Amino acid sequence: MRNVIRKIIREIQKGTFFDSHYIIATLIKKHSDDYLDFARQTAGTTRFVHGNIAKIIHTCNDLAQRAPDRKSCAISYTIHDKANKCALWKRK
């Protein structure tokens, strides 16, 4: 999963802010088999699986840095179509 997430981050233009919901939506849309395999292996709730995806994003600090004073919520929707706050990163 880490390699797939890194691939998605590399496709983001440098200097662009993104959140975990964007990565998750891209995983589901473009890498659904990888997403489903990861979800099965993680064997938890959607919230737990997506939390683990966010943790993987955090380990990609050579590609992105956390924007500690910012949270995304205005246009960030969960897969259940609920807007909420989540961590925000900036592509290096």
C-alpha positions as CSV (number, residue, x, y, z in Angstrom):
1,M,0.0,0.0,0.0
2,R,2.8,2.4,0.8
3,N,4.1,2.2,-2.8
4,V,0.7,2.9,-4.2
5,I,0.2,5.9,-1.9
6,R,3.6,7.2,-2.9
7,K,2.7,6.9,-6.5
8,I,-0.5,8.9,-5.9
9,I,1.4,11.6,-4.0
10,R,4.0,11.8,-6.8
11,E,1.2,12.6,-9.3
12,I,0.2,15.7,-7.2
13,Q,1.7,18.9,-8.4
14,K,4.5,20.2,-6.1
15,G,3.2,22.9,-3.7
16,T,-0.3,21.6,-3.7
17,F,-2.2,20.9,-0.5
18,F,-4.1,17.6,-0.2
19,D,-5.8,15.6,2.5
20,S,-6.2,11.9,3.3
21,H,-9.7,11.9,1.8
22,Y,-8.2,12.7,-1.6
23,I,-5.7,9.9,-1.3
24,I,-8.5,7.5,-0.2
25,A,-10.8,8.5,-3.0
26,T,-8.0,8.1,-5.5
27,L,-7.2,4.7,-4.1
28,I,-10.8,3.6,-4.5
29,K,-11.1,5.0,-7.9
30,K,-7.8,4.1,-9.5
31,H,-6.4,1.3,-7.3
32,S,-9.5,-0.4,-6.0
33,D,-7.9,-3.9,-5.8
34,D,-5.0,-2.6,-3.7
35,Y,-7.4,-0.7,-1.5
36,L,-9.6,-3.8,-1.0
37,D,-6.6,-6.1,-0.3
38,F,-5.3,-3.5,2.3
39,A,-8.8,-3.3,3.9
40,R,-9.0,-7.1,4.2
41,Q,-5.5,-7.4,5.6
42,T,-6.2,-4.6,8.1
43,A,-9.5,-6.2,9.1
44,G,-11.0,-3.3,10.9
45,T,-13.7,-0.7,10.5
46,T,-13.6,1.8,7.6
47,R,-12.4,4.5,10.1
48,F,-9.6,2.2,11.3
49,V,-8.5,1.3,7.7
50,H,-8.6,4.9,6.6
51,G,-6.7,5.9,9.8
52,N,-3.9,3.5,8.8
53,I,-3.9,5.0,5.3
54,A,-3.3,8.4,6.9
55,K,-0.5,6.9,8.9
56,I,1.2,5.7,5.7
57,I,0.8,9.2,4.2
58,H,2.6,10.5,7.2
59,T,5.6,8.2,6.5
60,C,6.0,9.7,3.1
61,N,7.8,12.8,4.5
62,D,10.2,12.9,1.6
63,L,7.3,13.7,-0.8
64,A,4.9,15.6,1.5
65,Q,4.9,17.6,4.7
66,R,2.1,17.9,7.2
67,A,0.5,21.3,7.4
68,P,0.2,21.3,11.2
69,D,-1.8,24.5,11.6
70,R,-4.3,23.6,8.9
71,K,-7.2,21.1,8.7
72,S,-9.2,20.3,5.6
73,C,-13.0,20.2,5.8
74,A,-14.6,22.7,3.4
75,I,-14.5,20.4,0.4
76,S,-13.2,17.2,2.0
77,Y,-15.8,14.4,2.1
78,T,-15.5,10.9,3.5
79,I,-16.6,7.9,1.5
80,H,-19.9,8.2,3.4
81,D,-20.4,11.7,1.9
82,K,-19.8,13.5,5.2
83,A,-17.6,16.6,5.3
84,N,-15.2,16.6,8.2
85,K,-11.8,17.7,9.3
86,C,-8.8,15.6,8.5
87,A,-5.0,16.1,8.3
88,L,-3.7,18.3,5.5
89,W,-0.4,17.8,3.7
90,K,1.6,19.8,1.2
91,R,3.3,18.2,-1.7
92,K,7.1,18.9,-1.6
